[in-house]
Amino acid sequence: MTRTLLVAWLLLLAPGSKAPVSTGTLVVLNKSEATASLIDLATGKVPRPLPTGEGPHEAATSPDGRLVLVANYALARPPAGRSR
């Protein structure tokens, strides 16, 4: 999860990106752990990750930011190191 969070922060601070966002929540999916981390951008705090289905891959938020829909790839392919 640490590597995922680092990549997310680097994308926010990449050259050419707009000014860093200082409020709101960043949703980071942790595919191997089957969880979602909700990062408070104002404080940088990451509460305990929330469980998702197996293989979370994409997330979309509702317009008001209160709901997050997560698409899981669990049935689309076997786990790493295993064949069907």
URBELKA-V934662 format. One record per backbone hydrogen bond with DSSP energy under -0.5 kcal/mol. NH is the residue of the N-H (numbers start at 1). CO is the residue of the C=O. Records with the same first field share a line. If there is no record, write none. Layout:
NH = CO ; CO
This chain:
5 = 1
6 = 2
7 = 3
8 = 4
9 = 5
10 = 6
11 = 7
12 = 8
13 = 9
14 = 10 ; 11
17 = 14
26 = 39
28 = 26 ; 37
30 = 35
31 = 29
34 = 30 ; 31
35 = 30
36 = 50
37 = 28
39 = 26 ; 37
40 = 38 ; 45
41 = 24 ; 39
42 = 24
44 = 40
47 = 38 ; 45
50 = 36
52 = 34
55 = 31
56 = 53
57 = 71
58 = 71
60 = 69
62 = 67
65 = 62
69 = 60
71 = 58
73 = 55
74 = 54
76 = 73
77 = 73
82 = 79
